[in-house]
Amino acid sequence: MRDDRPTALVTGASRGIGAAIARALGPTHHLLLGGRDRTALDRLAASLPSAAPWVVELTDWQAVGRATRDIDRLDALVHSAGTWAPGLIGETTPATWRRLLDTNVVAVAELTRCLLPALRAARGRVVVINSSAGRRATPARGAYAASKFALRALGDALHAEEAERGVRVTTVYPGRVATDMQRRVRAHEGGRFEPDRYLAPESVAGVVAAVLSSPDDTHVTEVVVHPALGDGRTAPPTTPPPRPGH
């Protein structure tokens, strides 16, 4: 680890968006690569200038406490880990609700809580990778959307609470991204997986890198990113336009 590199912890770094974020930050940061797949994290760490695996199960609260105990200064925390489950509300079991909420909300809150002293010491930044589902709920994704709406509230509240302490919080809302998770989503919906019509993980990673490199006198509170269609047009927003007076 070079002393002059800022340190960033990226969760979900073993694949998809998290791995792309790690590669985007690799030239400028020392990275703690969060995830459960040690083999994948070791391979990614070996390809980066300054990185180390940070292997922990984020829903094991005691393990998270132990893993964060020696981190006394942190310049950036990027929450990219998450899970998905389909289902109508009438068919979604309490176990599925608990898994989604624990992984997508409680784990983010607990990891942030444990690392807030380190983030405050560095006047660091927190980036939360949310989803278009955190802005609009659709059929058969109600429980997943509920977890992402809760994650949106968590990010908003954290921003309001920590701004005076110098910790800046940004929530990123990407549309569909060409990841293995999106492949599973499309298979469940009976649709085609068309990665050329989705955001590339590297594109989302570029947004995160831009947020983290923004000047000290700026605070980017949220970014909404839609995939562009093949002819250069932008996909329609996933939220309806505001009504007059709202």
Phi, psi and omega in degrees: 000126175278134184297332185272000178272133169294151182256133178232138172254124180243118176274160182066030189276357184283345182197173170058222184298318182300316179295320179296321178296317179300317180294324180292326181272348184307317182293341188241343188235153159276133190242136165258117187264102183277141177165184180250341183270093185298322181300313180295320181291321176299317181296317179294317181300322181294338182269356185249154183297323185208097185205154177217141175296144176229086190268116180202145172274113189290344177264008171260096190298323179293321179295321178297317178299318179293319185289337182262354189302322186263007177269105184256353177209130183216124183276332182208138174235118181247114179270102179244345180291146178183171179222165184223147173209134179273173172139143172291154180304319182290351181243002184268123185278160175303326179297321179291317176303314182296318180297315180295314183290320179297315184284315189273342184234299187296320179297321177295316180296317184289318178297318178297316179303314181295329186260359181301319177301320179291323178290320178296321181298327182261000190048053188277184183236145176242127175243125180251117175276108180263226184193159172299337176292344175278000178239342180205127178270142179232161181302147177068009175227024188299314182292318178298314179298320179300319178294324181283328172296319177296322178295324176298315179297321178299313179297317180297316181293319179297319177302313182293324184282326190256354184303318181291342179268000177090004178268120181261137185238130180233131173254130179251127180248090177278149168285204182295132183242143184283079179235172177298326178297317179295327176298318178292321178301311182294323178296320179294323181281352182077018180258175179271141174273110184241083186301333180292342179261003181248168172291140171282144175307325180295331178291318176296319179299322178297323177296315180297316179299321179294320178299314184289339179260005180293154185300157183295339180269013179242152174222102177277109187275327177204152178225128176251125185234120177253147174291144174273144178284167186300334182267012178094350177286160178262138178300147182298148180301154180269002176237145179292153179295151179295144177281155178306135180087001181240000000 
